[in-house]
Amino acid sequence: MFYLSEVKLTKFRCYETYAVQFIPHINIIVGNNAVGKTSLVEAIYCLGLTKSHKATNDSEMIKNGEEVAVIKGFFQNNEEKDEIVLSISEKGKRVNKNNKIESTLSKYLGYFSIVMFCPEDLGLVNGVPVFRRKFLDVNIGQINKKYLKSLINYRKLLKQRNEVLKVFNEKQGYDDRFLKIITNAMIDEAKTIIEERKKFIFLLNKHLFGKCDYISGEKEEAKLVYNPNCDVDNLFKESELKKTLDRLTKTTNWGPHRDDFSILINGKEASKYASQGQQKTAALSMKLGLADLIKTQTERIIVILDDVFGELDLERQNRVLKLLTFDDQIFITTTTIDNLSEQVLKDSQIIHIENGGE
């Protein structure tokens, strides 16, 4: 079994130095609000994806007044052991695996997969489209190198294209031939992105099916509907139709960087018709379905449930716990263990945290 056996933090968030060991199955991190529970699981998330799930800038993860934050993780996979060190500074990030520096972060990605649920995930239901696109990019990219490569290339080309559009003026114009070259290259990458997103949502729906229904006590069923900005077969046509608009707005108005998806509960748009508790149940069901989907691709997976039980009644909390697969390593943060089932507590390690791990 693959699991994180220990983590050591240095100058990370509120932590000066902190080390803690974990068991292979359920680790419950208990403490009051704002003592560092979320920062600890954020560090674990960073070991998987080399970036935070919440920081808008990497420097936010560095303790005030310091220049470098370091996250060190020790992983066990049957008899194999790996040491991963992620260094974060204003100059950038670096991954060191078993004392060897990874040449690029993208080459390291996929060492293990991570699924995290946190309060901000309500944005998957009621937030802006960029939040849902990030969900697609992060999670498809974890298990699909082809997608990740196309996404990286597409973003570079999109940046180039927008820069060309920004320097356009009616008198001088711009190098239209160069713009066509960029546009055609973008379309090639866009096709891969759209096709892989379509496949991913189809598969995620299969693994999502029944989870929301179970958590809600057979009251609610959730489904995702992909809303691509352009049909995969009409990308060139769309680029031609939007050419004048692109010139006027000096940005690219078509392509998968404008995609979205909807979450339906019992066939209705969740963002419009569902209560906050129902929305949270749907978002959580998505993440549990995602974990099942990723496990069809890799056994190296860690699941994090950060403050998962807020706004869920006791019955729904216990149903969530019953859906967890205890063959995986799971991290749960909570302010109290009073409402957790005795069976879960018996099989878990309880880690109490005070300010900054003191």
CORTABEL-V531180 format. One record per residue. N is the residue number from 1. PSI is psi in whole degrees, 0 to 359 (NA if undefined). OMEGA is omega in whole degrees, 0 to 359 (none if undefined). NEAR is the number of other ideal C-beta (glycine too) atoms within 12 Angstrom. Layout:
n=N psi=PSI omega=OMEGA near=NEAR
n=N psi=PSI omega=OMEGA near=NEAR
//
This chain:
n=1 psi=138 omega=178 near=22
n=2 psi=132 omega=176 near=28
n=3 psi=162 omega=175 near=36
n=4 psi=116 omega=184 near=45
n=5 psi=333 omega=182 near=29
n=6 psi=148 omega=173 near=26
n=7 psi=142 omega=177 near=42
n=8 psi=128 omega=181 near=31
n=9 psi=140 omega=175 near=38
n=10 psi=121 omega=179 near=27
n=11 psi=32 omega=181 near=29
n=12 psi=121 omega=181 near=42
n=13 psi=239 omega=182 near=37
n=14 psi=359 omega=185 near=31
n=15 psi=126 omega=170 near=35
n=16 psi=296 omega=169 near=22
n=17 psi=143 omega=181 near=21
n=18 psi=137 omega=177 near=33
n=19 psi=140 omega=180 near=23
n=20 psi=143 omega=178 near=31
n=21 psi=151 omega=183 near=18
n=22 psi=158 omega=173 near=33
n=23 psi=163 omega=185 near=23
n=24 psi=342 omega=188 near=25
n=25 psi=254 omega=187 near=25
n=26 psi=126 omega=176 near=35
n=27 psi=116 omega=182 near=39
n=28 psi=119 omega=183 near=40
n=29 psi=116 omega=189 near=41
n=30 psi=138 omega=176 near=28
n=31 psi=166 omega=178 near=29
n=32 psi=171 omega=177 near=17
n=33 psi=146 omega=174 near=17
n=34 psi=31 omega=176 near=16
n=35 psi=352 omega=177 near=25
n=36 psi=9 omega=179 near=32
n=37 psi=309 omega=181 near=40
n=38 psi=325 omega=178 near=38
n=39 psi=324 omega=179 near=38
n=40 psi=313 omega=180 near=41
n=41 psi=334 omega=174 near=47
n=42 psi=320 omega=178 near=40
n=43 psi=320 omega=178 near=50
n=44 psi=318 omega=176 near=45
n=45 psi=316 omega=180 near=38
n=46 psi=324 omega=178 near=43
n=47 psi=332 omega=180 near=46
n=48 psi=317 omega=189 near=45
n=49 psi=0 omega=178 near=36
n=50 psi=12 omega=176 near=38
n=51 psi=163 omega=182 near=32
n=52 psi=155 omega=175 near=35
n=53 psi=351 omega=186 near=34
n=54 psi=334 omega=182 near=26
n=55 psi=134 omega=176 near=24
n=56 psi=339 omega=179 near=12
n=57 psi=137 omega=182 near=13
n=58 psi=328 omega=183 near=28
n=59 psi=340 omega=178 near=23
n=60 psi=335 omega=183 near=21
n=61 psi=352 omega=180 near=38
n=62 psi=132 omega=180 near=30
n=63 psi=140 omega=183 near=26
n=64 psi=131 omega=178 near=16
n=65 psi=356 omega=181 near=10
n=66 psi=165 omega=183 near=22
n=67 psi=333 omega=185 near=16
n=68 psi=136 omega=171 near=24
n=69 psi=143 omega=182 near=39
n=70 psi=131 omega=174 near=35
n=71 psi=122 omega=180 near=46
n=72 psi=126 omega=180 near=34
n=73 psi=140 omega=177 near=42
n=74 psi=120 omega=186 near=26
n=75 psi=142 omega=179 near=31
n=76 psi=133 omega=176 near=23
n=77 psi=92 omega=190 near=21
n=78 psi=245 omega=181 near=13
n=79 psi=350 omega=182 near=8
n=80 psi=145 omega=177 near=15
n=81 psi=138 omega=177 near=18
n=82 psi=145 omega=174 near=29
n=83 psi=121 omega=180 near=25
n=84 psi=129 omega=178 near=35
n=85 psi=120 omega=176 near=33
n=86 psi=118 omega=178 near=41
n=87 psi=134 omega=182 near=30
n=88 psi=124 omega=176 near=37
n=89 psi=175 omega=179 near=19
n=90 psi=341 omega=178 near=16
n=91 psi=343 omega=181 near=12
n=92 psi=193 omega=182 near=16
n=93 psi=153 omega=179 near=34
n=94 psi=137 omega=177 near=25
n=95 psi=131 omega=177 near=35
n=96 psi=118 omega=181 near=24
n=97 psi=117 omega=181 near=27
n=98 psi=48 omega=176 near=19
n=99 psi=17 omega=175 near=12
n=100 psi=128 omega=182 near=15
n=101 psi=128 omega=176 near=18
n=102 psi=133 omega=185 near=23
n=103 psi=324 omega=176 near=12
n=104 psi=155 omega=178 near=16
n=105 psi=324 omega=183 near=28
n=106 psi=330 omega=178 near=24
n=107 psi=328 omega=178 near=18
n=108 psi=325 omega=184 near=30
n=109 psi=135 omega=183 near=34
n=110 psi=354 omega=175 near=28
n=111 psi=316 omega=166 near=31
n=112 psi=159 omega=180 near=36
n=113 psi=153 omega=182 near=36
n=114 psi=138 omega=174 near=46
n=115 psi=125 omega=183 near=46
n=116 psi=134 omega=170 near=45
n=117 psi=131 omega=179 near=41
n=118 psi=166 omega=183 near=31
n=119 psi=328 omega=181 near=27
n=120 psi=344 omega=182 near=26
n=121 psi=352 omega=170 near=38
n=122 psi=335 omega=177 near=32
n=123 psi=340 omega=175 near=25
n=124 psi=331 omega=181 near=40
n=125 psi=310 omega=190 near=38
n=126 psi=8 omega=183 near=27
n=127 psi=189 omega=182 near=23
n=128 psi=158 omega=183 near=15
n=129 psi=327 omega=182 near=23
n=130 psi=330 omega=179 near=16
n=131 psi=319 omega=181 near=25
n=132 psi=326 omega=176 near=34
n=133 psi=322 omega=178 near=33
n=134 psi=319 omega=177 near=28
n=135 psi=314 omega=180 near=37
n=136 psi=311 omega=186 near=38
n=137 psi=316 omega=181 near=30
n=138 psi=314 omega=189 near=34
n=139 psi=327 omega=173 near=41
n=140 psi=320 omega=181 near=40
n=141 psi=333 omega=179 near=35
n=142 psi=326 omega=189 near=38
n=143 psi=0 omega=186 near=32
n=144 psi=97 omega=182 near=30
n=145 psi=326 omega=178 near=19
n=146 psi=315 omega=179 near=21
n=147 psi=314 omega=182 near=34
n=148 psi=317 omega=179 near=31
n=149 psi=314 omega=179 near=24
n=150 psi=322 omega=180 near=31
n=151 psi=315 omega=179 near=37
n=152 psi=314 omega=179 near=24
n=153 psi=317 omega=181 near=25
n=154 psi=317 omega=181 near=36
n=155 psi=322 omega=177 near=26
n=156 psi=315 omega=180 near=18
n=157 psi=321 omega=178 near=31
n=158 psi=318 omega=178 near=32
n=159 psi=316 omega=178 near=19
n=160 psi=313 omega=182 near=23
n=161 psi=316 omega=180 near=40
n=162 psi=326 omega=177 near=26
n=163 psi=321 omega=177 near=20
n=164 psi=317 omega=180 near=28
n=165 psi=328 omega=182 near=31
n=166 psi=330 omega=182 near=19
n=167 psi=359 omega=181 near=17
n=168 psi=136 omega=166 near=25
n=169 psi=157 omega=191 near=12
n=170 psi=328 omega=183 near=9
n=171 psi=309 omega=185 near=6
n=172 psi=332 omega=183 near=9
n=173 psi=208 omega=178 near=15
n=174 psi=178 omega=181 near=23
n=175 psi=94 omega=184 near=17
n=176 psi=329 omega=179 near=16
n=177 psi=319 omega=178 near=12
n=178 psi=320 omega=179 near=20
n=179 psi=321 omega=179 near=29
n=180 psi=320 omega=179 near=19
n=181 psi=314 omega=179 near=17
n=182 psi=315 omega=182 near=32
n=183 psi=314 omega=180 near=34
n=184 psi=321 omega=178 near=20
n=185 psi=321 omega=177 near=24
n=186 psi=317 omega=181 near=39
n=187 psi=319 omega=178 near=34
n=188 psi=315 omega=180 near=23
n=189 psi=324 omega=181 near=33
n=190 psi=322 omega=179 near=42
n=191 psi=315 omega=179 near=29
n=192 psi=316 omega=182 near=29
n=193 psi=312 omega=182 near=43
n=194 psi=315 omega=180 near=39
n=195 psi=318 omega=181 near=26
n=196 psi=326 omega=175 near=34
n=197 psi=320 omega=180 near=39
n=198 psi=314 omega=179 near=27
n=199 psi=315 omega=183 near=23
n=200 psi=313 omega=181 near=38
n=201 psi=324 omega=176 near=34
n=202 psi=313 omega=181 near=20
n=203 psi=321 omega=180 near=27
n=204 psi=322 omega=177 near=38
n=205 psi=322 omega=178 near=29
n=206 psi=320 omega=181 near=19
n=207 psi=337 omega=177 near=31
n=208 psi=330 omega=187 near=38
n=209 psi=128 omega=176 near=22
n=210 psi=339 omega=184 near=22
n=211 psi=310 omega=177 near=36
n=212 psi=321 omega=178 near=42
n=213 psi=316 omega=182 near=23
n=214 psi=313 omega=182 near=27
n=215 psi=323 omega=183 near=40
n=216 psi=2 omega=182 near=31
n=217 psi=43 omega=178 near=18
n=218 psi=35 omega=179 near=14
n=219 psi=333 omega=188 near=21
n=220 psi=138 omega=173 near=34
n=221 psi=135 omega=183 near=29
n=222 psi=151 omega=178 near=42
n=223 psi=146 omega=178 near=32
n=224 psi=142 omega=176 near=39
n=225 psi=120 omega=181 near=24
n=226 psi=132 omega=180 near=32
n=227 psi=79 omega=180 near=24
n=228 psi=145 omega=178 near=32
n=229 psi=326 omega=179 near=27
n=230 psi=144 omega=171 near=30
n=231 psi=141 omega=186 near=21
n=232 psi=332 omega=182 near=27
n=233 psi=354 omega=184 near=14
n=234 psi=23 omega=183 near=20
n=235 psi=316 omega=181 near=32
n=236 psi=315 omega=179 near=23
n=237 psi=317 omega=180 near=16
n=238 psi=320 omega=180 near=28
n=239 psi=325 omega=178 near=28
n=240 psi=318 omega=180 near=19
n=241 psi=328 omega=184 near=15
n=242 psi=6 omega=186 near=26
n=243 psi=314 omega=181 near=24
n=244 psi=318 omega=178 near=14
n=245 psi=320 omega=178 near=17
n=246 psi=318 omega=180 near=29
n=247 psi=320 omega=181 near=24
n=248 psi=317 omega=184 near=15
n=249 psi=349 omega=180 near=16
n=250 psi=36 omega=176 near=18
n=251 psi=165 omega=183 near=22
n=252 psi=118 omega=188 near=37
n=253 psi=16 omega=179 near=24
n=254 psi=160 omega=175 near=32
n=255 psi=171 omega=185 near=38
n=256 psi=347 omega=175 near=41
n=257 psi=358 omega=176 near=32
n=258 psi=15 omega=178 near=24
n=259 psi=167 omega=175 near=35
n=260 psi=170 omega=168 near=28
n=261 psi=156 omega=180 near=34
n=262 psi=151 omega=173 near=28
n=263 psi=121 omega=179 near=47
n=264 psi=140 omega=171 near=29
n=265 psi=120 omega=185 near=36
n=266 psi=39 omega=175 near=21
n=267 psi=358 omega=181 near=15
n=268 psi=150 omega=180 near=20
n=269 psi=117 omega=186 near=24
n=270 psi=324 omega=183 near=37
n=271 psi=336 omega=183 near=28
n=272 psi=325 omega=192 near=15
n=273 psi=348 omega=186 near=19
n=274 psi=147 omega=174 near=30
n=275 psi=170 omega=181 near=22
n=276 psi=323 omega=177 near=18
n=277 psi=320 omega=178 near=27
n=278 psi=321 omega=178 near=36
n=279 psi=319 omega=179 near=35
n=280 psi=320 omega=177 near=42
n=281 psi=318 omega=180 near=46
n=282 psi=316 omega=180 near=45
n=283 psi=318 omega=179 near=45
n=284 psi=320 omega=178 near=48
n=285 psi=321 omega=177 near=44
n=286 psi=315 omega=183 near=44
n=287 psi=322 omega=178 near=45
n=288 psi=321 omega=175 near=40
n=289 psi=322 omega=177 near=38
n=290 psi=317 omega=179 near=40
n=291 psi=317 omega=179 near=38
n=292 psi=320 omega=179 near=30
n=293 psi=314 omega=181 near=33
n=294 psi=326 omega=180 near=36
n=295 psi=345 omega=173 near=26
n=296 psi=345 omega=182 near=18
n=297 psi=328 omega=184 near=23
n=298 psi=150 omega=175 near=23
n=299 psi=351 omega=182 near=19
n=300 psi=90 omega=183 near=30
n=301 psi=141 omega=174 near=37
n=302 psi=136 omega=181 near=43
n=303 psi=131 omega=179 near=42
n=304 psi=128 omega=175 near=42
n=305 psi=100 omega=184 near=43
n=306 psi=113 omega=180 near=35
n=307 psi=48 omega=187 near=32
n=308 psi=338 omega=192 near=44
n=309 psi=353 omega=177 near=34
n=310 psi=138 omega=178 near=25
n=311 psi=7 omega=172 near=19
n=312 psi=133 omega=178 near=33
n=313 psi=169 omega=186 near=20
n=314 psi=321 omega=181 near=15
n=315 psi=316 omega=179 near=21
n=316 psi=323 omega=177 near=31
n=317 psi=312 omega=182 near=32
n=318 psi=327 omega=177 near=22
n=319 psi=323 omega=176 near=30
n=320 psi=313 omega=182 near=36
n=321 psi=325 omega=179 near=35
n=322 psi=337 omega=179 near=19
n=323 psi=344 omega=181 near=34
n=324 psi=138 omega=177 near=37
n=325 psi=113 omega=186 near=21
n=326 psi=4 omega=171 near=23
n=327 psi=346 omega=179 near=19
n=328 psi=158 omega=172 near=33
n=329 psi=130 omega=186 near=41
n=330 psi=136 omega=175 near=42
n=331 psi=128 omega=179 near=46
n=332 psi=128 omega=173 near=43
n=333 psi=143 omega=181 near=39
n=334 psi=157 omega=177 near=37
n=335 psi=343 omega=179 near=25
n=336 psi=149 omega=177 near=22
n=337 psi=9 omega=187 near=26
n=338 psi=326 omega=185 near=14
n=339 psi=1 omega=181 near=23
n=340 psi=148 omega=183 near=29
n=341 psi=151 omega=180 near=22
n=342 psi=325 omega=180 near=13
n=343 psi=317 omega=179 near=14
n=344 psi=315 omega=181 near=29
n=345 psi=323 omega=181 near=20
n=346 psi=325 omega=183 near=15
n=347 psi=9 omega=188 near=22
n=348 psi=159 omega=166 near=29
n=349 psi=129 omega=179 near=26
n=350 psi=124 omega=180 near=24
n=351 psi=115 omega=180 near=30
n=352 psi=132 omega=181 near=24
n=353 psi=134 omega=170 near=31
n=354 psi=195 omega=186 near=18
n=355 psi=119 omega=176 near=19
n=356 psi=30 omega=178 near=23
n=357 psi=11 omega=181 near=29
n=358 psi=NA omega=none near=14
//
